[in-house]
Amino acid sequence: MRRVYEEELSKLHSQFFQMGNRVNEAIYKSIKAFTNHDKELAKLVIEEDRKINELEHQLEQDCIELIALQQPVTADLRKIITVMKASADLERMGDHAVSISKSTIRVKGNKRNKEIEDKISLAGEKIKVMGQEIIDAYIQYDSSKALKIAEKDEAIDYLADEIKKASIDEMRRDPDLVLGATDYILVSTYIERMGDYITNISEWILYFETGVIQELNTHHNYEE
């Protein structure tokens, strides 16, 4: 009986890994589509998001069934809660990749600013690296690595602020850039939120190890 239970837990692990890889690929494609003005690639990201949503729904259902049937306690229960909560954060990251792709479709043909788009590419690359690192940290249940990844979110916030400020400056300087710059601001916000969700996943990795729900980068801890 325990062997079957362990196999089910391992299955959750594999599903999360598969979902994480799909989300990271969606992030990469969405940023690439936006900065390359690639409408077809943006459409592909939107179409492929359906599979991410299906994976998240299946993971949630499997977690609920495992809790109901096996009534796990302590570490096993935390493991199931961790994967269920972290997969919800992954799904939201996928949603933001879709939002970036919709911006690509909307602004194609508008006047653009290469300097700002280069910053968006840089922010997107940093998020993609963080995304891969957080999947690895989850697979290894490495709380030390998770903490270091969460610390990188500050650099994402800084870049997002730079993009927003540069976009506002361009709006004032060139009225023809108003539409494009508005989307730059939106895209920088989506990337910033992806960083926040990666930080959330870091928090769930720490929760699995400690049983404490800790808001990283704040002074508030909530014990189980």
N, C-alpha and C positions, 0 to 999 in steps of 0.2 A: 504493500500500500504506500509506504514511504517512497519507494522507487518511482511509482507513478506520479506522486506529488512533486518529487524533485524534477521529473521530466516536464511537468506543467510549468514549474517555475523557470526552468531553462528555456522553455518555449517563449515565455514572456520576454525574457532577456533577448532572444533572437529577434522577436517581433520589434522590440524597441530599437535594436541595432539597424534593422532593415528600414524602419520608419525614419530614423535619424539620418541615414545615408540619403534617402529620398528628399528629405527636407533640405539638407545641405546642397544637394544637386539643384533643387528648385531655387535656392538663394543665389547660387552661382549663375544659373541661367537667367534669372530675373535681372540681376545687376548688369550682366553682359548684354542682355537685350536692350536695357534702358540706355546704356552708354554707347552702344553701337547702333541705336535706333532701329533695332531688328524686330519688326512687328510680328513676324511669323514665329520667332523663338518665344516672344511674349505670349502668344496664343498657346503655344505648346505647354508652357508653365501652367497656364490656367487650366488646360485640359488635364494635365497630369496631377493636379491638386486633388482630383476626385479619389485617386488611389491613396493619397496621404490621409484623407478624411476616412476612407474605408479602414485603413490600418489602425487609426486611432480609435475608431468605433469598435473594431474587433478586439483590440487590446483592452479597452474599458470593459467590454462584455466578459472577456476571459478572466479579468481580475475580479469582477463581481461574482462570477460563478465559482471561482476558486475560494474566495472568502466564504461564500455561502455553504459550499460543500465540505471544505476542509477545516473551516473555523481556525485559521492559523493564529498564532500568538507571537508576541515579542518580535524577534528578528525577522521571521518569515512574514509576519503581518506588515512590518515596516518595508520589507522588500516589495511587497505587492502595492502598498500605498505609494511608494517611491516611483515605481514604473507607471502607475496610473496617472499620478500628478505630473510627472515629467513628460509623459506622452502628450498630455493636454497642452503643455507649453510648446512642445515641438509642433503640434497642429496649428497653434496660433502663429508661430514663425512661418509656417507654410502659407497661412492666410496673408501675411504681410508680403511674402514673395509674390502672391497673386495681385495684391494691391499695387506693387511696383510694376508688374507686368501690365496692368490696366493703365497705369500712367504712361507707359511706353506707347501703347496703342493710341491713347488720347492725344499725346503731344507730338507724335511723329509729323515732321514737316515744319514745326515751329522753329523760330530762331533759337539756337543753342549756344552755350558757353563752355568751351573745352576745358578751361581751368577748373570750373566747378565740377564738371563731369569727371575729371581726373580725381578729384577729391572723393567723389561718390564711389568711383572704382576702388580707391584705396580703402575706404570704409567698408565696402562690400567684401574685399579680400580679407580684411581683418576679421569680419564677422564669420566668413566661411572657415577661416582657421580656428576661431574660437568654437564654432559649431562642431568641427571635427574633433577638437580636443575635448569638448564636454562629453561627446559620445564615448570617446576612449576612457575618460575618467569614470563615466557611469559603468561601463563594461567591467572596469577594474575595481569599482567601488573605492576610488582613490580620493579621499576627502581633501588631502593636501593639494593634490592637483586641481581639484574643484575650486578651492580657495584662490589659487593663483589665477585661474581662468576668470573668476569673478572680478578680480582686481583689474583685469584688462578692460572692463566695461567703461572705466573712466576715460580711456583713450577714444572709445567710440563716441561717448558723449561730447568730448572735446571736438572731434571731427564734425559731428552733426551740427554743433553750434557754429563752427567755422563755415560750413556749407550754408546754413540759414543766414548768417550775417552777410556773406558774399552774395547770396541770392537777392537779399533786400537791397543791397548796394546797386546791383545790376538793374533791378526794377526802377530805381530812382534815376539811374544813368540812361537807360535805354527802354522806352515804353514798349518796344517790340519784343522785349524779353520777359514781359510780365507773365504771360501764360507759361512759358518754359520755366521761369524762376519759381513760380508757384509750385510746379511739380517737383522741382529740386528740393524745395522745403518739405513737401510731403514725403518724398523718397527718403530724405535724411531722417525724418521722424520715424518712418517704418524701420529703417536700419537701427536707429536708437532703441526702438522697442524690442527688436530682435536681441540686442545685447541684454536688455532687461530680462527677457525670457531665458536666455542662457544663464544669467545670474540666478534665476529661479531654480533652474535645474541643478545648479551648484548647491543651492540650499537644500534640495531634496536628497542629494547625495550625502550631505552632512547629516541630515535627519536620519537616513538609514543607519549611519554609523553610530550616532549619539542618542537618537530618540528625542532630540531637541530641535524645534523649528526655529531657526535663526535667520533673521533678516540681515543679509550681508551688507556691509557698508553703512550700517546703522548701529545703534547701541541697544536695540531691543531684542531680547531673547524670549521665546515662549516654550516652556517645557511641556512635554507630552503628559 
